[in-house]
C-alpha cells in the first residue's frame, strides 16, 4: 500500500478495496506508534499522513454508501 494515495485514486476503488486500505492503514499506524514509543521513528509526520489517508478512505466509503 502506498502511503500517499490521492483522493481521486481512492474514489476509483470499490468499497471492499477501501476497507482493505483502511485495515492496512491501521496496521501501519500501529507500527508507527510502536516505533515512536521506542524512539525509532525518524519521520513523525508519517503518522499524520497515515491518519489522513484512513480518514479519506472512510469519507469515500460514506460518499459511496450515500449514493
C-alpha positions as CSV (number, residue, x, y, z in Angstrom):
1,X,0.0,0.0,0.0
2,X,1.2,3.5,-0.8
3,X,1.0,6.0,2.0
4,X,0.1,8.8,-0.4
5,X,-2.9,7.7,-2.4
6,X,-4.7,10.6,-3.9
7,X,-8.4,11.2,-3.3
8,X,-9.0,10.5,-7.0
9,X,-7.4,7.1,-6.7
10,X,-9.4,6.3,-3.6
11,X,-12.7,7.2,-5.3
12,X,-11.9,4.8,-8.1
13,X,-11.7,1.9,-5.7
14,X,-14.6,-0.3,-4.6
15,X,-15.9,-0.3,-1.0
16,X,-14.2,-3.7,-0.4
17,X,-10.8,-2.3,-1.6
18,X,-11.3,0.8,0.5
19,X,-11.9,-1.4,3.6
20,X,-8.7,-3.2,2.8
21,X,-6.9,0.1,2.5
22,X,-8.3,1.2,5.9
23,X,-7.2,-2.1,7.5
24,X,-3.7,-1.9,6.2
25,X,-3.5,1.8,7.1
26,X,-4.5,0.9,10.7
27,X,-1.8,-1.8,10.8
28,X,0.8,0.7,9.5
29,X,-0.4,3.3,12.1
30,X,0.1,0.8,14.9
31,X,3.6,0.0,13.7
32,X,4.4,3.7,13.5
33,X,3.1,4.3,17.1
34,X,5.2,1.4,18.4
35,X,8.3,2.9,16.6
36,X,7.5,6.3,18.1
37,X,7.2,4.8,21.6
38,X,10.6,3.0,21.3
39,X,12.3,6.2,19.9
40,X,12.9,4.5,16.5
41,X,10.6,6.6,14.3
42,X,12.6,9.1,12.3
43,X,9.7,10.8,10.4
44,X,6.9,11.6,12.8
45,X,4.9,13.3,10.0
46,X,4.2,9.8,8.6
47,X,1.7,9.3,11.5
48,X,-0.3,12.3,10.4
49,X,-0.3,11.3,6.7
50,X,-1.4,7.8,7.6
51,X,-4.3,9.1,9.7
52,X,-5.3,11.4,6.9
53,X,-5.3,8.6,4.4
54,X,-7.5,6.5,6.7
55,X,-10.0,9.3,7.2
56,X,-10.1,10.0,3.4
57,X,-10.9,6.3,2.7
58,X,-13.7,6.4,5.3
59,X,-15.1,9.6,3.8
60,X,-15.1,8.0,0.3
61,X,-16.9,4.9,1.7
62,X,-19.5,7.2,3.3
63,X,-20.0,9.1,0.0
64,X,-20.5,5.8,-1.9
65,X,-23.0,4.5,0.6
66,X,-24.9,7.7,0.5
67,X,-25.5,7.5,-3.3
